[in-house]
Amino acid sequence: MITVQEAEKLILDSIGEIETETVSIDAALGRCLREPILADRALPPFDRATLDGIAINSSSYNTGQRKFKVAGTAPAGAVQQELPDVKSCLEIMTGAPLPRLADCVVKIEDIEIKNDIAHLPDGLQLDFHTAVHSQGSDAKAGKELLAPQRLVTAKEIAIAASVGKSELVVSKSPHIAIVSTGDELVSIDQAPEPHQIRRSNDITLAAALKSSGFASVELVHIADDQEQIETKLRELMTRCDSLILTGGISKGKYDYIPETLAKLGVSIRFQWVSQRPGKPMWYGQFSRDGNRLPVFALPGNPVSCFTCLRRYAIPALEKWVGLPKSQPVYAKLEHDLTFKPELTLFLPAVADPRPSGELWVKPALFNTSGDFVSVAQTDGFIELPKARKVFPEGEAFQFYPWPR
């Protein structure tokens, strides 16, 4: 068996970068940006008022003038106007261009207007560009506003739209097949016999992938028949970008997956990891059109399967589409723990954020790696390293939140 760290390194070192495609801006949400977004003009493109009030020349006020003739109105969306002279003013709305000869805005709460005369009180602090968003103060024309290799969220959409980018170059969204095997598994809408169980792993994995930004997922179930498994996997490898299999990878008589993958030319990187849960985990790659495409074969037990997806597969897929590695989250144990086997322990836990800003976790007890009911009450899992046997209260370890 290899260690958790060795398994992680083998996977991430083998992952390249997926191809790009150009999509409309309304289809780019959740994708990885693969082009820089530049300012097409200065931002803001003009000196703009940041509040409602009057636009004046500050020197007039600061030399003693307190009454200003209202010469008109400057609404947002109108062309830039000009003061008749520095002793007059224009009523101005938030977002409107600052009139020529004016250099500041007085907020409406400080003004009393009678008979088209704006009266200002003493004591106002008015300087050059008070309440004005200066032209180019956010960015000069041509400045890089967004660098590639970042997730496109609502913030990125807003910036792209503001510079007229109706299409974006993003990473291709990989098409992922989730494959379950086993004669004991039936569909969720079928009443199982006493010796059968409903399929849940594949649906769980699909939901986790979609919530992590991988929307193109299909579910495939194959009976415990080696010929059927080989035929179906061969077909999937011709059109899918990645395979995630669940079950059939241990040492049982009907665990055909490792042998079949080898027969199909999938190169193995490892099969066993010194961890609990999830010791029987397989990773490899197959070649198509000059690309090396990932295959994850996860344990069949629900907790093991879900944990390995979160710990290994999702970070690898994120790297594949070009996203930077997420920063680790650390949490402190709420009570002492002892774990004697020479294995890394992935322990489901309930998050307990404290007012101090610290994250603590309360490890949850669960029966076996099939006890998904108990695990569903937790927020993620804490990783306890194999070199230790005693883990004291208050010590921080890496915490992996479950996919939403």
Number of C-alpha atoms within 10 A of each C-alpha: 13 13 16 22 12 12 21 15 12 15 20 16 10 15 18 17 16 19 15 17 12 14 16 13 18 11 12 22 18 18 25 26 26 24 16 15 21 19 21 17 14 17 20 16 18 18 23 25 30 20 18 19 21 27 31 29 24 23 17 15 21 15 8 9 15 15 19 21 18 21 16 17 16 24 19 16 10 11 11 16 18 16 20 14 14 18 20 22 28 26 19 28 24 18 20 24 26 33 23 17 19 24 21 25 31 24 18 16 8 14 16 13 14 10 7 12 17 21 16 17 12 12 7 11 10 18 15 13 18 18 21 23 22 18 16 15 13 14 18 18 14 12 16 13 16 17 12 16 19 19 22 22 14 12 10 19 17 13 16 21 13 13 16 10 16 13 15 24 20 28 24 19 20 18 16 23 24 22 22 25 24 19 14 15 18 17 12 12 8 10 11 14 10 7 8 13 16 15 19 15 22 24 15 13 23 22 16 20 22 14 13 17 17 21 18 14 20 15 14 15 20 17 14 18 14 15 12 12 20 19 12 14 21 16 11 17 19 11 12 17 20 22 24 21 26 27 22 22 22 20 10 8 7 15 18 21 23 19 13 18 21 13 12 14 13 21 17 15 14 17 20 19 21 21 25 19 25 23 21 23 25 22 23 24 22 21 14 12 6 7 14 20 21 26 24 22 29 30 27 24 18 26 25 25 25 26 24 22 23 21 18 19 24 18 19 23 23 20 20 22 27 25 21 14 10 9 6 9 13 18 22 22 23 17 14 12 13 10 15 10 14 14 21 22 20 23 21 28 23 18 22 16 13 9 7 6 7 12 17 24 26 20 20 14 12 15 10 13 19 16 15 16 12 15 22 12 12 18 20 22 26 27 20 22 20 18 11 14 15 12 17 14 13 14 14 20 19 15 25 22 18 17 17 10
